[in-house]
Amino acid sequence: MEEQKSTFRWLVLVLLFLNIFFAVLCMQCIPALFTEIVEQIPLTKVQMGTVMGVLTFASLFFAPIGGAVSDKIGSRWALGASVLIIAVAGALRAYVESANGLIVCMFFIGAGMAVIGPNMPKALGMWFPRKELALANGLCISGMGIGGAVAMATATSFMSPAFGGWRNTLLVIGIAVLGMGILWVFIYRDREKEGAAEVKKQNMKDNFKKVLKVKDLWLLSGFYGLNMVGMMALITFLPVSLEERGVEQAGELVAIMLGTTVIFNVLGGILSDKLGKRKPFLIISSVIFGLGILTLATLKGIPLVIALVITGAALGTIAPILMTIPVELEEIGPGLSATAFGLIFMVGNTGGAFGPILSGKLMDLANSHWAGFIFMAVALIMAAGFAVPLRETGKK
């Protein structure tokens, strides 16, 4: 019986990976399609930033509620419902005729993503042993990087021509997301672990009180928030910046960075598990990520490719470590992890919501990309300061 459960954990990982891949594909295809969208729906850079910013702004409302509900009802139905929301909102973007319509659809996609986020480490924490947890998180999170890379590399060069334009592309992706959500609901089953049953019996208010007392939770929220400020702004404006500077195949170049992120989602998790350390990976990676962003605003050719690889390596290392620490904290564990991550995403993603908007405003005011890229870099370097006081949860 135990062996069957152990084998099932890999199926859980595959299902999570596929749902995350298609959800991120649905989300991140928009920046690559902006050049086509503006031909039918005029957008300023502030509006572009708002379109992407509302994705994470939705977490302010839905992440804490979604996390708490997930700890009560389990990941099967919570994640399934969130994927359904993403699929419907993603498909409806094919029919919008204004910037406001696009913003509303992206907000609801963000609402769905806000619930997926807390459920990923929760579901993995339920099925994977601690010694495999950072690796499992890394493999699963790689779906984000792969989904983003595929979106950037193929949205305009393959999917739009193949499906007959940006509207049909968004419709097809929405249908694919729906299919993955149906698979999750029919196959996944929640597993009871020590402490999880007690959490389900308690009311959500008590669960919130428990996690709110954990200082490390607030430090992680600040770290994640400043990282999201830089990352969401970079994803939004890097393709546009490269194209306006005359760099060819901008989407494919951004895909190089996201592809490297995927590799280091896995390598970062493996190295952290082997060394039994978490904090150094967060601090060093955040600083390198910030410094790397400054180079992306000016470089071209081979130097740009090298900078994209280094920046992607730093970005990729952060995610699996961030997703592992709360599950390892004794006060939280797998049973309260969705509630904890809901609060982390609420605080952190709110910062991410304002990243693209503020960066776009600075670019419009200065009439230069430099102002926005400096803002992104400063946010990421500041984030490292929040990781310094964290408790070390890694075990050798």
Salt bridges, closest charged atoms under 4 A:
GLU2 OE2 - ARG191 NH2 3.37
ASP71 OD1 - LYS122 NZ 2.79
GLU97 OE1 - ARG167 NH2 3.53
GLU132 OE1 - ARG9 NE 3.12
GLU192 OE2 - LYS200 NZ 3.25
ASP216 OD2 - ARG391 NE 2.68
GLU244 OE2 - LYS45 NZ 2.85
GLU244 OE1 - HIS369 NE2 3.21
ASP273 OD1 - ARG278 NH1 3.22
GLU328 OE2 - ARG130 NE 3.85
GLU328 OE2 - ARG278 NH2 2.51
GLU331 OE2 - ARG391 NH2 3.03
